[in-house]
């Protein structure tokens, strides 16, 4: 008998970045398991819905309004929360039991969990980002736009944020998080919380797609030169992803006329990054592309020679989705020495830098792979086989489903 599984997208579920990829991976993996009837509730702007990327038996599309102000965003989130609750009430009317799975959001999750707990509905929450960790990092940057501005001007202090998190953790039947560091953080707020660790992952469909791609033909299609060595950064443009260090490394490599950096994405620090490119004299070496649907962006990653996965914050360790997307694209990786992502140092297609890395560290790593550029394509099957064996959403879902089954007894 199928269990009913209701996945709720966060208030920013229309984003094209990691949140969307994460959502699609979880929903499709549960669908692929054959154990669940999937109901998806999400924002109307989500590209993964529009292009048919979500495998769900039932889809509810709710209005989500964007706002440039913090007050406007909070109001929009509350409206979204109550739209979700109205939809859940409709689902409850058919009398069938179901689980609710959602990614933690500071603005919507506490409201939704209060309703679900009251009605005895089992809940699973993904908690993968410590909000205050990012806020404190941004607070120390003069350029900080969103998070830094937020912590300086909002009445939602760190203590209040943690109280909301602790409240939510107490209302949740199962918390899924991606590192042991995050598990420790959750238990510091709620000692009795039921927490399992399940890393981020990639879609087996991405791996299979890469297997069938001819890299030279793809470069021609994307209008990328076959003579250049391409580094590809795909993701949200944020300073804590080491982008300043990466650009300084590019400046140290100016004597190589055929190295280019592709940056695909958007974010609060985009203008800072663009200004830094001009200051360092890299305008002919760095190519910016706006945020685009994942399938399109993934082609650029496959067509590239190297993917940097750097984190300047390491308080709770990380397993960023861009790390697994790089594997699924068969692109060699440079990462800094943070637990989990430093596993690539064991393989010839990975290079681990000290934490935090300097521009010289990064330039040396780039030059290492540049000198191997004629043999990088020979690593393709090795990288893809590793990703398929250890890091697919389907494999990740197995451990989560096991925890759900234990929760049910």
C-alpha positions as MATLAB code, in Angstrom:
seq = 'XXXXXXXXXXXXXXXXXXXXXXXXXXXXXXXXXXXXXXXXXXXXXXXXXXXXXXXXXXXXXXXXXXXXXXXXXXXXXXXXXXXXXXXXXXXXXXXXXXXXXXXXXXXXXXXXXXXXXXXXXXXXXXXXXXXXXXXXXXXXXXXXXXXXXXXXXXXXXXXXXXXXXXXXXXXXXXXXXXXXXXXXXXXXXXXXXXXXXXXXXXXXXXXXXXXXXXXXXXXXXXXXXXXXXXXXXXXXXXXXXXXXXXXXXXXXXXXXXXXXXXXXXXXXXXXXXXXXXXXXXXXXXXXXXXXXXXXXXXXXXXXXXXXXXXXXXXXXXXXXXXXXXXXXXXXXXXXXXXXXXXXXXXXXXXXXXXXXXXXXXXXXXXXXXXXXXXXXXXXXXXXXXXXXXXXXXXXXXXXXXXXXXXXXX';
ca = [
       0.000    0.000    0.000;
       1.360    3.430   -0.943;
       2.020    5.990    1.753;
       0.995    9.511    0.908;
       3.874   11.954    0.889;
       3.201   15.711    0.760;
       6.208   17.859   -0.112;
       5.936   21.580    0.681;
       8.250   23.955   -1.156;
       9.669   26.857    0.848;
       8.528   30.419    0.188;
      11.417   30.832   -2.254;
      10.619   27.579   -4.050;
      10.531   29.445   -7.355;
      14.316   29.890   -7.228;
      16.361   28.290   -9.980;
      19.345   27.480   -7.794;
      20.246   24.863   -5.215;
      16.878   25.047   -3.439;
      15.102   24.011   -6.628;
      17.611   21.248   -7.370;
      17.345   19.961   -3.799;
      13.548   19.953   -3.962;
      13.426   18.122   -7.274;
      15.967   15.545   -6.075;
      14.038   14.670   -2.916;
      10.606   14.513   -4.554;
      11.766   12.430   -7.504;
      13.777   10.039   -5.321;
      10.730    9.319   -3.150;
       8.661    8.860   -6.301;
      11.269    6.477   -7.752;
      11.232    4.345   -4.591;
       7.736    3.135   -5.500;
       6.573    3.396   -1.881;
       4.829    6.755   -1.942;
       2.013    8.638   -3.616;
       3.478   12.113   -4.072;
       1.607   15.388   -3.600;
       3.617   18.535   -4.300;
       2.735   22.005   -2.990;
       4.858   24.861   -4.288;
       5.179   28.367   -5.661;
       3.841   29.112   -9.126;
       7.156   30.375  -10.492;
       9.118   27.176  -10.075;
      10.912   26.202  -13.298;
      11.105   22.568  -12.215;
       7.308   22.431  -12.324;
       7.019   24.319  -15.588;
       9.458   22.059  -17.443;
       7.979   18.844  -16.061;
      10.969   18.148  -13.809;
       8.840   17.185  -10.794;
       7.496   13.620  -10.694;
       4.374   13.990   -8.562;
       0.944   12.362   -8.666;
      -0.747   15.593   -7.633;
       0.505   19.191   -7.855;
      -0.880   22.288   -6.126;
       0.515   25.600   -7.387;
       0.168   28.505   -4.953;
       0.730   32.243   -5.496;
       4.000   33.609   -4.161;
       4.738   37.321   -4.297;
       8.277   38.642   -4.468;
       9.237   41.694   -2.453;
      12.412   43.750   -2.258;
      11.795   44.772    1.364;
      12.209   42.554    4.414;
       8.762   43.517    5.748;
       7.200   42.764    2.371;
       8.905   39.401    2.191;
       7.779   38.421    5.683;
       4.191   39.389    4.842;
       4.379   37.373    1.621;
       5.697   34.374    3.553;
       2.834   34.523    6.024;
       0.320   34.651    3.165;
       2.075   31.684    1.578;
       1.942   29.773    4.898;
      -1.805   30.213    5.187;
      -2.289   29.212    1.541;
      -0.390   26.016    2.345;
      -2.566   25.358    5.401;
      -5.735   25.811    3.303;
      -4.373   23.280    0.812;
      -3.460   20.836    3.592;
      -7.009   21.077    4.959;
      -8.346   20.046    1.543;
      -5.962   17.086    1.470;
      -7.043   16.071    4.979;
     -10.694   15.844    3.940;
     -10.209   12.573    2.070;
      -9.333   10.918    5.376;
      -6.050    9.292    4.341;
      -2.938    9.459    6.492;
       0.051   11.281    5.058;
       3.522   12.592    5.842;
       4.582   16.176    5.266;
       8.145   16.885    4.140;
       9.479   20.444    3.908;
      12.730   22.370    3.841;
      13.156   24.610    6.888;
      12.266   28.259    6.379;
      12.517   30.816    9.161;
       9.313   32.525    8.057;
       6.965   29.691    7.104;
       7.991   26.475    8.869;
       7.019   27.429   12.467;
       3.511   28.408   11.302;
       2.985   25.258    9.239;
       4.370   22.928   11.934;
       2.034   24.418   14.547;
      -0.930   23.471   12.361;
       0.389   19.989   11.536;
       1.231   19.136   15.148;
      -2.250   20.180   16.252;
      -3.767   17.715   13.778;
      -1.364   14.867   14.564;
       0.260   14.767   11.122;
       3.788   13.316   10.933;
       6.396   15.813    9.739;
       9.889   15.600    8.263;
      11.945   18.804    8.035;
      15.153   19.343    6.056;
      17.461   21.673    7.965;
      20.591   22.445    5.961;
      21.586   26.057    6.689;
      22.275   27.740   10.020;
      20.710   31.139    9.403;
      22.712   32.963   12.064;
      26.013   31.571   10.720;
      25.495   33.275    7.371;
      24.151   36.437    8.989;
      27.212   36.847   11.189;
      29.512   36.351    8.201;
      27.652   38.958    6.165;
      27.542   41.400    9.077;
      31.313   41.831    8.892;
      31.313   42.750    5.194;
      30.848   46.382    4.226;
      29.265   45.353    0.945;
      26.673   43.103    2.627;
      23.312   43.717    1.027;
      20.690   41.260    2.152;
      21.761   39.177    5.133;
      24.116   41.766    6.612;
      21.581   44.553    6.256;
      18.982   42.270    7.781;
      20.920   41.532   10.960;
      21.781   45.201   11.489;
      18.262   46.557   11.072;
      15.807   43.789   11.914;
      14.237   43.119   15.298;
      14.708   39.408   14.628;
      17.890   39.003   16.656;
      20.007   35.870   16.680;
      18.386   34.780   19.939;
      14.918   35.145   18.424;
      15.936   33.193   15.331;
      17.256   30.360   17.486;
      14.064   30.344   19.560;
      12.039   29.903   16.363;
      14.360   27.099   15.278;
      14.107   25.339   18.640;
      10.315   25.685   18.548;
      10.215   24.108   15.096;
      12.582   21.281   16.042;
      10.320   20.363   18.979;
       7.287   20.230   16.677;
       9.031   17.974   14.135;
       8.947   14.168   14.132;
      12.113   13.765   12.048;
      14.830   16.253   11.063;
      17.061   15.480    8.091;
      20.322   17.406    7.927;
      23.462   17.087    5.833;
      26.407   17.043    8.273;
      27.312   15.938   11.787;
      28.101   19.568   12.602;
      24.523   20.544   11.810;
      23.228   17.627   13.877;
      25.224   18.951   16.848;
      23.792   22.434   16.308;
      20.210   21.100   16.250;
      20.801   19.099   19.437;
      22.299   22.185   21.122;
      18.883   23.834   20.742;
      16.683   20.746   21.125;
      18.543   17.839   22.809;
      15.777   15.274   22.196;
      15.273   16.050   18.500;
      15.119   13.025   16.190;
      17.878   13.813   13.654;
      19.501   11.834   10.855;
      22.398   12.908    8.631;
      21.940   12.518    4.871;
      24.267   14.400    2.540;
      23.110   16.333   -0.494;
      23.334   14.473   -3.783;
      22.734   14.535   -7.536;
      20.146   13.085   -9.893;
      20.993    9.822  -11.669;
      19.433   11.408  -14.762;
      22.196   14.047  -14.736;
      24.853   11.335  -14.644;
      23.253    9.400  -17.492;
      22.884   12.582  -19.541;
      26.587   13.378  -19.152;
      27.549    9.876  -20.276;
      25.953   10.555  -23.651;
      27.447   14.012  -24.258;
      30.265   14.719  -26.692;
      32.152   17.578  -25.018;
      33.566   19.063  -28.231;
      30.151   19.100  -29.905;
      28.619   20.661  -26.789;
      31.211   23.436  -26.748;
      30.421   24.216  -30.352;
      26.703   24.354  -29.532;
      27.361   26.744  -26.609;
      29.756   28.874  -28.649;
      32.670   28.032  -26.343;
      36.153   27.823  -27.826;
      37.792   24.414  -28.071;
      41.116   26.187  -27.401;
      40.257   27.534  -23.943;
      40.550   25.951  -20.503;
      37.234   26.775  -18.816;
      36.565   27.058  -15.089;
      32.844   27.086  -14.293;
      31.211   28.508  -11.177;
      27.520   27.619  -11.121;
      25.421   28.841   -8.205;
      24.300   31.797   -6.141;
      26.769   34.685   -6.322;
      27.754   35.010   -2.656;
      31.076   36.072   -1.171;
      31.255   33.136    1.258;
      31.668   30.816   -1.742;
      35.227   32.098   -2.097;
      34.577   34.163   -5.211;
      36.948   36.963   -4.200;
      39.766   34.450   -3.754;
      38.899   32.803   -7.064;
      39.114   36.128   -8.899;
      42.450   36.934   -7.254;
      43.684   33.518   -8.418;
      42.572   34.348  -11.951;
      44.635   37.548  -11.741;
      47.703   35.483  -10.784;
      47.152   33.343  -13.895;
      47.017   36.186  -16.424;
      50.142   34.847  -18.125;
      47.997   31.943  -19.351;
      46.082   33.518  -22.216;
      43.707   30.576  -22.667;
      42.152   30.282  -19.182;
      38.589   31.577  -18.838;
      36.138   31.699  -15.921;
      32.410   31.213  -16.540;
      30.087   32.450  -13.781;
      26.409   31.485  -13.947;
      23.951   32.741  -11.349;
      22.614   35.676   -9.418;
      22.816   36.888   -5.845;
      23.305   39.793   -3.471;
      27.035   39.967   -4.198;
      26.827   39.995   -8.003;
      27.718   43.693   -8.308;
      30.660   43.300   -5.928;
      31.971   40.392   -8.007;
      31.536   42.322  -11.252;
      33.319   45.357   -9.777;
      36.166   43.124   -8.570;
      36.544   41.683  -12.072;
      37.008   45.228  -13.416;
      39.405   46.224  -10.632;
      41.620   43.187  -11.288;
      41.592   43.735  -15.047;
      39.799   40.465  -15.786;
      36.975   41.676  -18.014;
      38.317   39.647  -20.949;
      38.842   36.541  -18.766;
      35.526   36.271  -16.900;
      32.197   35.674  -18.640;
      28.944   36.257  -16.724;
      25.696   34.485  -17.561;
      22.408   35.275  -15.805;
      20.579   32.617  -13.821;
      19.069   30.062  -16.174;
      17.119   26.773  -15.917;
      19.306   24.021  -14.493;
      19.273   21.868  -17.631;
      20.760   24.741  -19.606;
      23.325   25.689  -16.950;
      24.373   22.060  -16.538;
      25.556   22.001  -20.160;
      28.067   24.754  -19.373;
      29.354   22.727  -16.429;
      29.790   19.625  -18.603;
      31.584   21.676  -21.257;
      34.067   23.068  -18.706;
      37.360   21.673  -17.423;
      37.234   22.545  -13.728;
      34.664   23.372  -11.014;
      35.625   25.294   -7.835;
      33.655   24.339   -4.703;
      34.882   26.664   -1.960;
      33.255   27.647    1.341;
      34.638   30.385    3.582;
      32.278   29.395    6.418;
      33.060   25.981    7.902;
      31.376   26.107   11.308;
      29.060   23.166   10.619;
      30.706   21.550    7.566;
      28.986   21.500    4.189;
      27.882   19.221    1.368;
      26.904   21.853   -1.221;
      24.781   20.739   -4.154;
      27.224   22.328   -6.613;
      29.768   19.734   -5.426;
      27.565   16.847   -6.576;
      26.490   18.628   -9.760;
      30.175   18.926  -10.669;
      30.586   15.171  -10.168;
      27.501   14.470  -12.283;
      29.007   16.601  -15.054;
      32.303   14.651  -14.872;
      34.149   17.904  -14.161;
      37.263   17.804  -11.923;
      36.857   19.680   -8.624;
      38.939   21.942   -6.420;
      37.639   22.245   -2.851;
      38.947   23.535    0.446;
      39.678   21.333    3.429;
      36.220   21.099    4.983;
      34.776   17.807    6.165;
      32.838   15.895    3.461;
      33.865   17.946    0.428;
      37.533   17.206    1.142;
      36.959   13.582    0.108;
      37.859   14.581   -3.474;
      41.491   14.815   -2.388;
      41.669   11.011   -2.554;
      41.188   11.005   -6.322;
      43.117   12.313   -9.301;
      40.071   14.348  -10.383;
      40.053   16.328   -7.127;
      42.356   18.786   -5.397;
      41.965   19.927   -1.781;
      43.243   23.340   -0.676;
      44.029   24.498    2.880;
      41.160   26.186    4.690;
      40.692   29.034    4.146;
      42.503   28.974    0.812;
      44.632   31.839   -0.457;
      44.646   33.062   -4.051;
      48.048   31.363   -4.472;
      46.631   28.021   -3.267;
      43.789   28.307   -5.737;
      45.984   29.447   -8.622;
      48.331   26.496   -8.049;
      45.377   24.071   -8.088;
      44.004   25.576  -11.297;
      47.444   25.365  -12.906;
      47.701   21.717  -11.802;
      44.606   20.791  -13.801;
      45.532   23.148  -16.624;
      48.738   21.156  -17.098;
      46.624   17.965  -17.232;
      44.053   19.404  -19.655;
      44.768   16.900  -22.429;
      43.963   13.956  -20.136;
      40.954   15.315  -18.198;
      38.401   13.679  -20.497;
      39.920   10.288  -19.628;
      38.623   10.745  -16.057;
      34.984   11.018  -17.182;
      33.856    7.459  -16.418;
      35.790    7.391  -13.147;
      34.029   10.507  -11.842;
      30.567    9.431  -13.036;
      30.897    5.921  -11.581;
      31.874    7.401   -8.220;
      28.899    9.787   -8.242;
      26.483    7.005   -9.211;
      27.790    4.641   -6.526;
      27.799    7.051   -3.591;
      25.971   10.301   -4.268;
      22.561    9.984   -5.941;
      19.281   11.254   -4.517;
      17.859    7.725   -4.807;
      20.609    6.346   -2.561;
      20.086    9.217   -0.120;
      16.335    8.541   -0.029;
      16.962    4.986    1.174;
      18.280    6.203    4.544;
      15.484    8.773    4.913;
      12.790    6.198    4.075;
      14.316    3.822    6.624;
      14.050    6.545    9.294;
      10.442    7.267    8.280;
       9.573    3.578    8.623;
      11.106    3.495   12.112;
       9.162    6.637   13.004;
       5.934    4.900   11.945;
       6.279    1.961   14.337;
];
